[in-house]
Amino acid sequence: MKFVSFSDPAVGSCAAGMLEPGRNLALLLDKYLMGNWQDGTNYAWILAQFGFGAMTMLGLLGGQILKRVQGHGKKLAWLLCSGAGCLALGYVWSLDFPMIKRLFTSSMVLWAAGWCYFLLALFYLLTDVLKLNWLTFFFSVIGSNAIFVYIWVSLCPPTGNFSRVLFAGFSECFGDADRFVFYLCNYALIWGVLYYMYKNRTFIKV
């Protein structure tokens, strides 16, 4: 069988079907069109957009199930069947096309969507069916300002200087657990800010 091959000085030879870290079509295309702006991360961008788009449409399908299907039982059945179907398809497809998060391959999309449907069914059961809203309050605070969380983490990542100034010294007091405490403090700070915004009805939306 003859493969179409590509080459780039920064990546090396790249044959069709090659999925090695740093040597695959997705990263090669990124380097050709956008240069080395993500050099060393091995995260694909351009071709991965198809996977992101598919994931978004699968999410919209979950929303349509909740909106249009009548009855709690039928909604849960649709969500669970959708989840099981995506997991099965993702697993079978992964036997030929591996699940790779950094490339966001199509098998990865199906596998992730399957678990998301299961989680959506679980939270729908807890909040809308059983009315146990106190169990999901922690996540409701986060979800109410998801855009703010995204911006916060982008501007002040947990490994950034801002976090290190605040928590590095404190976390070192816990010995081998310092890394866990460091990240726990970061997330506690973010959640505290989100809770303040939630209590004051401050929501950032697009």
C-alpha positions, 0 to 999 in steps of 0.5 A, spaced: 500 500 500 502 506 498 501 512 503 501 519 501 507 523 505 508 530 507 514 533 510 516 539 514 523 540 517 520 542 524 516 535 524 519 530 519 516 526 515 509 524 516 505 519 512 498 518 512 495 515 518 501 517 522 499 519 529 505 519 533 506 525 538 509 531 534 508 527 528 501 527 525 497 530 519 494 535 524 500 538 527 503 538 520 497 542 518 497 547 524 505 548 523 504 550 515 498 555 516 500 558 523 507 557 524 510 554 531 505 558 536 504 552 539 511 549 539 512 543 544 504 542 546 502 537 541 495 540 541 492 540 534 488 546 532 485 546 525 483 539 524 481 539 531 475 544 530 471 539 526 471 534 533 469 540 537 464 542 532 461 535 532 462 535 540 458 541 540 452 538 536 452 532 540 451 537 546 445 541 542 442 534 541 442 533 549 439 539 550 433 538 545 432 531 548 431 535 555 426 540 551 422 536 546 421 529 549 416 529 554 416 525 561 422 524 566 422 517 564 423 518 556 428 523 557 432 519 562 431 513 557 433 517 551 439 520 554 442 513 557 441 510 550 445 516 547 450 515 552 451 508 551 450 508 543 456 513 543 460 509 548 459 503 544 461 507 537 467 510 540 470 504 543 469 500 536 472 506 532 478 507 537 480 500 534 482 503 528 482 510 530 485 511 537 482 516 542 487 522 542 485 528 546 490 532 544 488 531 537 481 530 539 480 524 534 473 522 532 473 516 536 475 521 542 469 525 541 464 519 541 467 517 547 467 523 551 460 525 548 457 518 551 460 520 558 457 527 558 450 524 556 450 519 562 452 525 567 447 529 564 442 524 565 445 523 572 444 531 574 437 531 571 435 525 575 438 529 581 435 536 580 429 535 576 426 528 578 428 528 585 429 535 587 435 534 590 438 541 588 443 541 594 447 536 592 448 540 585 449 547 588 457 546 588 456 545 580 451 550 579 455 556 582 460 554 577 456 553 571 452 560 573 459 563 570 462 558 566 465 564 561 468 567 567 471 561 570 474 560 563 477 567 562 480 567 570 484 560 568 486 563 562 489 569 565 491 567 572 492 559 571 494 555 577 501 554 575 502 562 574 505 567 578 499 570 581 497 563 584 504 562 586 505 568 590 498 566 594 499 559 595 506 556 594 509 558 601 503 555 604 502 549 600 510 547 602 508 546 609 504 540 607 510 536 605 508 530 599 501 533 599 504 540 597 502 539 590 495 537 592 494 543 597 496 548 592 491 546 587 486 545 592 487 552 594 487 555 587 480 552 586 477 554 593 479 561 591 476 561 584 469 558 587 469 563 593 469 568 587 464 565 583 460 564 590 460 571 591 458 573 584 452 568 585 450 571 591 450 578 588 446 575 582 452 577 577 452 573 571 457 574 565 453 571 559 454 572 551 
